[in-house]
Amino acid sequence: MIISVKRNFSLIFLLLITHLAYAQNKILVLQSDFGLKDGAVSAMKGVAIGVSPDLKIFDLTHEIPAYNIWEAAYRLVQTVPYYPAGTVFVSVVDPGVGTSRKSVVLKTKTGQFIVTPDNGTLTLVAQSLGIAALRQIDEVTNRRKDSEKSYTFHGRDVYSYTGARLAAGIITYEQVGAELPKQVVEIPYQKATLENGVWKGNISVLDVQYGNIWTNIDSELIKQAKIKYGDVLHLKIFHQGKKIYEGDAPYSQTFGAVAEGKPLSYLNSLLQLSFALNQASFAEVHHIASGHEWSVEVTVKKDK
């Protein structure tokens, strides 16, 4: 009997610790394509503060290009892992606002929550951090009071309101709404591979300040080819399967390893293979963009 009680107590304690580790922590992080020229972002923050003035509210970015669901997906996977378990993210890039797309809250396997339309925004987080659970927002109970006639600002009326209530602990995750299968709408793209000496990948995003090209080919795949600094990589860039660019870039540790204006390849801050022009914009010079329709092929150039 004593052993059984001890085992039950240990189980209850473990469950309690697990719950606390993944409980909401009053941190709310906002992302949108609204920009800061008008009051839309401020309205979202006002709703959140109205729910709980104790919330700690941070901006991920509000400069996602209009309607660019892919970039919203990328900025989430770039940022979510650095916040503690229990953090609630609200991501609103929603060209289908008011349509039948689902409004959901995803709980990652690392314990963060993401409040968003299920329109592809969750593609990369789901693949990288995993889906612990997925719930559809019950807009009867989780919607700002007297906003039922508003169909075009769910960021304020549904997502910010629900995110704030969840972050503040006013509702539990289970009270968000009905549980859904652990599947989200995914945007198709070229995943990173290495086959027969050819790396294939996607141009995930541009380093917007400098115009560098960031791929999803990570350092683990790079290591498999055992390349070293100074080796020359041959790059091909495609848009919707059509070749846009082809050229060489030495694999470098720093931008200063090549002359000004010359190309180089390097590992970016996320340890992913990237391409740049030293003190110039690769994207602007060669008319390159990013997103799920952009892909690359990379090989090591052999000495003749």
N, C-alpha and C positions, 0 to 999 in steps of 0.2 A: 504493500500500500504506500509506504513512504517513498519507495523508488518511483512508483507511478506518479505520485504528487510532484516529486522533483522533476520528472520528465515533463509533465504538463506545465509546470512553472517555467521550465527552460524554454519550452515551445512558445508559451505566451510572451515571455521576455523577448525572444527572437523576433516574433511577429511585431511586437511593439517597437523595437529598435528599427526594424525594416520600414515600418510605417513612418516613423519619425524621420528617417533618412530621406524618404521620398515625399514628405509632407510639404505643402506650400510654405514659402518662406517670405512672403510679402514683397518679393521682387517681381516687377512687371516690366517687360522689354517690348517696345513697339517698333514695328517695321511697316512701311507702306510705300506706295508710289505717289503719294499726295503732294510731295514737295512742301516747302515752308512759305509759299507766297501768300497763302490765305489762312483761314482759321481752322482748317479741318483737323490737323494734328492736335492743335490746342483744345479743340472740342473733345477729342478722344481722351485727352489727359484730364479735362474737366470732369467728364463722366467717371473716370477712374477715381479721381480724388473725391468725388461725391459719394462713391461707394465706400471708400476708406481713406481718410487723410494720412493714415500710417503707412501707405504704400511707398515703396522706393521705385520710382519710375525712371527708366533709361530708354534712350533711343538707339536702336540698332542702326537704321538708316531710314530716311523718308525720300531718298533720291533714287529709288529703283526706277528705271525708265518706264514710262506709262505702259501698263498692261503686260509687262515683261515677267511672266510667271516663272520662267526659267531662272532669271537672276534672283528673284525672291527665294527660290529653292536653294540657290548657291549661297546667298548671304546667310541663310539660316544654318546650313551645314558648316559654314566658315566660322560661325559665332556660338551656336548653342553649346558645343562641348566645353566652352570656357566658363560657363555659368554653373553654379552649384545645383544639385538636385533640388527640386521644388520650385525652381524659377518658372514663371509663366511668360511665354512669348505670345504676342498678338501680331500676326502677319496678315496684312490686308493689301493684296494685289488681286483685284477681283473684277475682271472685265465682265463676268457673268452675274454681277450683283442683281439680286431679285429673281434670278432664274431658278431652275430646279437643282442646281449643284448643292451638295450637302455642306452645311456648316458643322465643323467638327472640332474636337479637341483630341489631339494625339498625345499619349504619354510615351516617352521614349524609354528604352530599357535602362538608360542612365538616369531617369527620374525627372527630366524636364517635361513641361507641358507646352503644347503649341496649339493656339486657337486660330483657326484659319478656314477659309473655304477649301474644300477638297477638290482642287482643280489642277493639281500637279505641283503645287507649292511644297508638298511633303515628299516629293520624289527622293531627294538625296538624303534627307534626314532619316527617312524610313530605311533606306538601304545601308546607311552608315551607322546609325545609332540603334536601329531596330524599333519595332513597335511592341511595347508592353501591353497597350490597350488603346482602343479607339472608340470614342463616343460621339454621337450626333447631338448637337445642341438643341435642347427643348426650348424653342422660342416662345412658348406660352409662359414659361416661368423665368427663363433667362433672356430677358429682353428689357431694355429701358422702358420705364413706365410711359404710357401714352405715345409710344413711337410706332404703333401698329400700322399707321397709314403711310409711314415712310418706307420706301422700297429701294432707295438708292444710296443709303449711307449706313450699311450694316457694320462698317468699321466702328462707328460711334454707338449705334443702337443695340448691336448684338455682340460683336467681338470684344470691344473694349469693356463693355459692361460685364460680360461673362468672364473675361480674363481677370478683371479687377476683383470680382466676387470670389473667383477661384484662388487668386493670389492672396487675398486677405483672409481666406479660410471661412468666409461666410457660407460658402457651399463646399461640399466635398467633391471629389472628382466623380463619384458615383451619381451625384445630383446634377451633373451637367446635362445628362440625357441618356437615351437608350444606348446600350453597348452595340457596336458594329463588328463585323468580321475584321481581322487584322490585315486589311488590304486598303490601299489608297490609290487614287488616280496617279499614274506615273507617266512622265514625259519620256519618250524613247530617245536614246542618245548612244553614242559610241563609248562603250565602257573600255577601260584601259586594259590592254593585252600586250603580250610579247610572244610572237610566234615566228619561228624561222629567222630570227634576227631583226624582225620588224616590230617596232612599238606602234600600236594604234591607240588613239585616244580622242578625246573631245576637247575643244577650247571652252573650258568651263566659264571663264570670265576674262575681261581685260583688267589689267592694273590701270584703273581709269585715270589716275593722275599722270602716269608716264607712258601709257600706251603699250606696255609689255603684254605678251601673250602667255596666259596661264593655262596649262593643260591639266588633265586629271591623271597623268602618268606619274605615279609616285616613286619615291626613292627606292622602295623595295624592288620594283620592276627594273629600275636603273641599275641597281647592284647586280642583278642577274647577268647583265652583259659585261660586267667587270670593266667598265670604261674608266678612264682617268682624265684628270684635267689636262687640257690640250688636245684631246681627241676631237675630231671634227664630226659633228652630227649633220646629217642631210635631212632637211625638213621639207615635207609637202603638206600644204594646207588646202582643204576642200570645203566648199559650201554646197550643201545638197548634192554631194558626189562630184561636183565640178571642181577641177583643180584651179586654185586662185593664185598660189604662190609655190615656188620651189627654190631652195637655196641652201647654203652651208652656214653653220654657226659653230665655232669652237666651244667645247664644254669648259666653262670657266667658273672660278670660285668668286670672282668679283667683276663688276662692270668695267673697272679700270684695266682689266687684262687685255682689252682690245682698244684700238684707236677710236677716237670720237666719231660717232656715226656708223661704226661697223657693227655687224651682228654678233651675238653670242648666245649660248644656251647656258642655263644655270638652274639650280634648285631654289624655288621661292621660299617665303617664310613658312609655307605649309608643307615644305619638302616635296613639291611637285615640279616636274620639268616645265621650264618656261623659256621664252625666247624674247630677246630685246635688241634694241639698237642703243649703243652707249650714248646717252644724253640726246636721244631722239625717240620719236614715237614709232615703233614697229607697226602698230595698227594703222596709224595715219598714213605713213609712207606707202604701205603695201595694201591699204584698203581692206583691212581684216576686221571682222567683228567676232562676237562670241555667241554661244547658245547651243541648243541641242542640235542645230542643223550644221554646225561647224565641226570638222574633224581634222585630225592630223595623222600622218605616217612619218615615222622617224627611224633612220638607220645610222649606223656608225660608218663613216666614209673610210674605206680601206685605202692604204697607201698603194700607189701604182708601182 
